[in-house]
């Protein structure tokens, strides 16, 4: 059996072949069909491969998974040995991966299903476009402000409101050009975001547990699919604490002798899962009257709104874990609202 460490890049990958007797060979391959074919020709079903998670990791994983017995996708945040190494070279990184693979001491990242991967890519693309749209709205607000016009966020929220802005003639000629440019780009981005959302709903509406998550107040179809896509396979988590830790919402703890201190959230986990959970809670604040919001109100009085939001997001993930893992319905179900969401789900393309 060999232990193979791979340092993967955009154009090539450096490989360390480590044998049982600790002899090793280093080789560099181009990241192309020819290079991967040459690499796979040297593999056997008894080999184990370790590779750090990068942007093109799943492409590489799909190309070699049938040629080896085991592939370990390494969590770069938890495997800090490479990042803090005094000798940071591609060959040294590949050797470190191979040696720690031999020791079976690598923090592993689970491989999601193909559908979950596609949803994650679509959701990331949507998030990028939404961010661009927000910047354009800010640019439009700045043009208005420079001319003494202070409007609320709703001024750019709908097509009707933006048509009213299009007709304004009380701006300077320069700011008029800037405002019209922003409005045109926002219109195009709305179309692109709508197309992405249609594809997200088409792929995500059949995810296991989506109907169950729609029972939660404050979760619409898009946010329910987003949470399921970011969580992946719920059966990979044995407890709700593991899911909370995976999101990076767990509180950091420092303990020495009889002293224990709890700090801020770790933020070491899946960032988009943490973001979606926090946004879901923010959408519920002052809009729903549920036990979860009672919990938020109590925590807000005790610790302030910031910590209350994080604590409520942890509670939300705990509820989701119980619902999905034990296949239980939400105990505070409002039939009218839930049925409306189900109609939207059935109407999704």
C-alpha positions, 0 to 999 in steps of 0.5 A: 500500500502507498500513501499519496499526498497531492498538492493541487494547483490551478495548472499542475499538481505535485505528488508524493508517493510514500511507501510503507517503509517510508521511502518516497518519490516526488513528481509533478504533473500538469493539471490536464487530461494528459497529466491526470491520465499519466497520474492515474496510470501509476495508481492502484486500488490499494493506494490512499490519496490525500489532497487539500480542498481547493476550488477545483478539488471536485474536478480532480476527485472525480477524475481519480476516484475510481483508480484508488481505494481511498481519497481523503479531502483535507480541511485546510483550516484544521490542518494548519501544519502546512500553513505554519510550516517554516519550509513552505514548498509544494514538494514539502506540502505533498510530503506532509500530506502523505506522511500524515495520511499514513498516520491516519491523522488528517482532518477530513472533509465529507464529499457531498453528492453531485446535486448538493455540489451543483446547488452550492455552486449556484447559490454562490453565484447568486450570492455574488450577483446579489452583492453586485446588485447591492453595490449598484444600489449604493451607487445610486443612493450616493448619486441621490445623496450628492444632490440633497435627496435622501430616500429609503432602501425601498427606493430601489426595491421594486420595478415601480420604484425604480421607474420613478427614479428613472423619471427624476430630473432634479440631479446634476447631469453627471449624477443623472448618468450614474443613476441611470447606469445603476438602474439599467444594471440592476434591471439586468442583474434582477433577470440573471438572479431570477434565472439562477433562483429558478434553477436552484428551485428546480434542483433543490425542491426534491432534496430530502427534508425540504418540506419539513424545513418549510414548517419553520416560520421565517424560512422560505423555499430558497432559504430552506434549500440553501440550508439543506445544500450547505448542511449536506448529509445530515447523517454525517453529524451524530449530535446537534453540537457537531452541526453547530461546530460545522457552521462555525457558530460554536463558542470558543472555550479556553480552559486552564485548571479550574478556570473556563472562559467562553469567547466569541464564535469560532467562525471555523466552519462552513461560512455560507451555512453560518451566513444562511442561518443568521440571515434566516434569524434576521428575517424572523426578528419582529416578523414572527411570534414563535418560541424561537423569537421568545428565545431571541428576545430573552437573549437580547435582554441578557447579552445584546442583539449581536450575541442574541442573533448568534445564539438564536442561529445555533438554536435554529440549527439545533431544531433543524438537526432534530427535525431532519435526523429524527424525521419529526415535524415542527411542533409550532406549525401554522397550517395556513402559512405552511400550505402556502409554502407547499403551493409555492414548492409545487409550482416551482419549475 
